[in-house]
Amino acid sequence: MAMRPTAAHREGGKFGNMASSRGGKFANMMASQQAKTAAETAGSGSESSAVKKKTRPPRVERQKQIFADLDEAEKLVLGMMQIASSTASALSDLTEVGGGGNEGAAAEEMLAKLAKSNGEEYLAKVKRIHSLLSPHAKLVVAYRNHQVDIADDGGGSSGGGSISSGGAAGATAIATNKVDDGKTAKSHNMYASRVEMRLAMERRDVLREFLRLEKKEINEGGAKNESISADDSVDTSAKRKREDEC
């Protein structure tokens, strides 16, 4: 007796016609876990960038403050120059005789008031400049130590040496970099390079002037000797002529 074919006898078994889910039953769990991890990573990245923005390096902030103080000090210096120009113009008007110049006691009184007001304003600007720049005095290298290279981060010291400032003068100690062979190497900054270039140009100009004067002296001496020789030869020939006539 023949048996009827069942679902198990079909190609692929009884589940052959069912569409299998891709990746199995754990696929959705893994995908959700990966999405959660990516979201946490993105959130931590945004938080870290926000923290970096909030905690900006103090070196940048100090540099901004230094530049702002320098700009304000420059404006104050320009104002001081205007005050000096005004005072000089008043003195010039006082010394003029006629031509619309100010004369007499009234002019002297006006000049005294102007000098007093200008002096007070000038002194106030000087004090303001001092208050602006004195906190940054440690960044200024003295001329005698112009070969020092300072990489200051606001603390007044560099990696290769040390800098000590005393008072407003800011006495600076020579900062040196140690080399492996035991020798001491002095580094140069931009200010030192400019000073050295200026000194070299002045030395070149002085040597050129010395050379020019020496050549001029030699040429003048040679011309003088030639004229003396020519005069001697003329005198000798004239003397011989007179002797021949006698």
C-alpha positions, 0 to 999 in steps of 0.5 A: 500500500503506497504512503501519501507524501507528507510535508517532511518529504518535500524538498527542503523539509517541512520548513523549506518554504518558510523565509528564514530571518537574516542573522538569526534571533540574536541579530536584532540584539547585536544591532541594538547593542551596537547602536547603543554603543555608537550613541554613547560614543557620540555623546561622550565625544560631544561632551569632550569637545564641549569640555575642551572649548570650556577649558581653553589652554591658559597660554592662549588666554594669557597671550590674548591679554598681553596683546590687548595690553600692548594695543592699549599701551600703543594708543596711550603712547600716541596720545602722549605724542599728541600732548607733547606736540600740543605743548611744543606748538604752544611754546612756538606760538609764545616765542613768535614776535608779531604775525598773530603770535601770542604775547604778553602776560595773557599768553604766559598764563595760558601757556602755564595752564596748558602745560599744567593740564598737559603734564597731568594728562601725560603723567596719568598716561604714563602710570596707565602704561606702567600698570598695563605692562609691568605684569609682563615685564618678565617677558622682556629680555634685557639688551645685554642678554639679547641672545636669549631665546625665551619660550615663556608659557606665562610662568616665566621659565623655559625648558632649557633655562631659567629666567628671574625678574626682579622689580619693574626692571626685570633683571634677566638671567642668561638662559642656556640650553644644555647639549649632550656633549657638555657644551652650552648652546645659546639660542637666538630669538627674533629680537637677537637676530634683528640686533645682530643684523643691525650691528652688522650693517653698521659695521659694514657702513663704517668699513666702507667709509674707512675704505673710501677715506683711505682711497681718497687720501691715497689719491690726494697724496699721489696727485700732490706728489705728482705736482711737486715732481712737476714743479721740481722738474720745471724749476730745474729746467728753468735753472739750466736755461738761465745757466746756458744763457749766462 
